[in-house]
Amino acid sequence: MHLKPWIGAARLRTLPLAFSSIILGTCLAASQGHYNLWVFVLSLLTTLFYQVLSNYANDFGDGVKGTDAHKIGEQRAVASGVISARQMKKAVALFAVLSFLSGTALSVLATRSLPLIVTLVFIALGVLAILAAIGYTVGRKAYGYHGLGDVSVLLFFGYVGVVGAYFLQSNVWDWEVFLPATAVGLLAVGVLNLNNMRDMENDKLAGKKTIPVMIGLGNAKVYQAALIVLAFDLAFVYNILNPGAPWRNLYFVSLPLLLISMVRAMRAQEPAQFDPMLKFLAITTLLFSLTFGLGQVL
């Protein structure tokens, strides 16, 4: 079996975005004196499994529906015939199992000193994340085809990722963590929106009702700008509520890149112009998370 098609289908360029949530949540906990190396490693491993599962499931779901037949940018494995639908389905099942095992181990390790119900809640969240990863494009009622992808990304990349990582490290509940969690979640939604603006015409033909399809390209660009501005503002509010050393403003180094991303999206006219912006914003989100998190720790 050739690994290259599988590595391509895993779309590893999406990992910086996925890891951003874990890194930020862990840094927020570390800034308050809570850090466990093994919880961090297992969090990253579980996130890796979830992300590959999601990408394989999306490749399979869109492939069998014919959505990716004329896709701009990198070609999908099932749609191009490089990997059969049957093979991809088995891969989805494999990574669903790996995600469950890793997520359960993480939940047990991180909540071992808490009541059993807390552990069970996190295991349940893990199962929900698996179902959400698969249900995005797979099945007749795939929610990604009904404009709910943005909500799912905000929920899992923002709240489950950041707040979950924070709680698993600290075993403490802090409502203020939802501010930076929402910020990262909104930036992740921005990456999805860029993807959906790129694929807008193709999605229309396939009956996939993404946000850009429903509100039009012009409004989708305004939506993109709002996501980025609001994300930065929420991080700023968190630092106002939690004043400290000037290092807390280290994340300002990501501002020029966020503005560049926003301006490029506003100026884009052709679908292909959006494709390189995905990687750019994903890496910028990672930089935002690293610098914001590090600024809290220093």
C-alpha angles and dihedrals in degrees: 000000000000113000097200096079090047092050089049092049090050087063095211090188087079092062097085088060093048094046091049091075094051094045094050095045091048093048092050090053092044090053086062094047100265119122135140117179095206093050088052094048092047090047091055092045092049091048090051091054092046092050095048089045090052094048094047091047091049091049090051097043097046091040097056091043092052092238093129096049093108100020120159117227125016113014119242119238101231095042092051093045095239089122122026121237089242093054092047091049089056090049090052090052091048094052091044088059093044090049092050094048094046093043092049092049089050093049093049094047097045098044100036092119094048131079115285092247090067091054091049091050091055092046088051090050088053091053089048090052090053092050091047092050091053098037094055093086105354121095136018093286097045104163093213087070092058103054096265098112092094092055091049093050092050090049099048104029092040114028104020092038102044103025090039093051090046093051095044089055099041105023084218129119116224120173092199090067087071089073098065089033090059090046093057091041091055092050089051089051086052090058090050091048091053088051091050093047089052092050096038099116093041091049091050090057091048094048093245107151105207122165094263090049090052100043102027132246097281094053091042088059091052088048089052092053091048091053092054096043094047092047092055092044093053091053089050091051091051090056091048089054091045106038120188143126121351088253087080087077093056089110088072086086087075093055097086090051092048090051091048089051091050095048093047091052092050092051098044115112105167124061093234090059091068095057100079089044091069095065092040094055093041091055091043089053089053089051090049091052094045095048095042092047094044090048089058093049098048 
